[in-house]
Amino acid sequence: MNTPQQALKYARSMAFALLAGATIATTGCSVVREQQTVGAYVDDAAITTAVKAKMAEDRTVSATAISVETLNGTVQLSGFAKSQQERDRAENIARTTRHVREVRNSIVVRP
């Protein structure tokens, strides 16, 4: 890697790949429990991955402190934020992600 920009791009790519793998591994239960079809599951996994990737790229949101789960296009956010602004930004990121139908924000702002 020749430049810091290339190193940063590589690190972001690796983080995205890890998030995608973790998302798929942790959300597979909904198909087994017959909550959704395989196609809907794949769509939801893609939404979750996209939201997490956007959060990982945003410097104002702690992607590791906020959990993202998707079921039938509804995104559930949970975890902890350092401020109301961070909570609101995480919700905005989820709302502006393609194919998101609804966002339920259960993020708690730590005092």
N, C-alpha and C positions, 0 to 999 in steps of 0.2 A: 504494500500500500504506500503510495507515494505522497499523498497529502492527507491532512487531517479530515478534509471533506470526504475523501474516499473511505477513511477509517470509520467515520460517523455513518456513512451510508451502509457500510458493511455491518456495523453494529445494529443499525435499525432493521436491516434485512434479517439478521439472525433473531432479533427480538420478535419480529413479526412471525417468523417460522415457529418459534417456540410457543407463542401465543396461539397460533393456529392449531398446533398439535395438542396443546393443553385443552383448548376449546372442544375439539372433536372428541378427545378422550373423556372429558367430564360431562358431556351432554348426551351421550349415547343412550342413557337409560329411558328417555322419553319414548323412543321407538319401541323398546322392549315392553314398556308398560302400556303400549297402544294408545298413547296420548296424541300421536300424530303420525302421518305417513312418512315413509322414507324420504320422499321428495320435499316435504315440509321440513323435515329434520335437517336435510342438507341446506335448504334455504336459511333456516334459523342459525345453523352453524356458521354460514357465510356472514350473516348479519352480526352475530356475536364477534366473529373475528374482525370484521370491518370496524366495529365500534371500539374494540380493544386496541386495534392498530392506530386508529385516530387518537385515542387517549394516550398511547405510548409516544406519539409524535408531538403532542401538545405539552408544552413545558409548564402549563398552569394546573395540570391535572396529574395526580399521582395514580398512574394506572395500576400499580401493585396494591394500592389500598382500596380499590373499588372493584367490586365483582359485577360481571355482566352476564346475564342469562337471557335467552330468548326462547319463547314458545309461541308458535303461530304468529310471528311478526311482532309480538309484544315484548319489549325489552324491559327487564327488571334490573335496576341498579341498586346495589347495596354496598355497605362498607362504611368507611369513614373519610371525611374531608376535613381539611385544616381551616376552611372558611366557607361562608355562604357562597362566595364567588366561585370557589372550586366546585361546590355542589351544583350550582347553576350551570357552570361551563360543561361539566360532565353530562348533565341532562341535555344541554343544547347539542353537544356532539352526537349523542344518541338520536335525538329528534331529527337531525339533519342527515343521518345516514340513510342511504337508499333502502327502500323496502320496509322500513320501520313503520308499523301501523300505530303503535302506542308506546309510551314510555311511562313506567312506574318508578318513581324515584324514592327509594327508601334509604338514601345516603344520610348518615348522621353527621352533623358538624360537631367536631370535638371542641369542648370549651377551652 
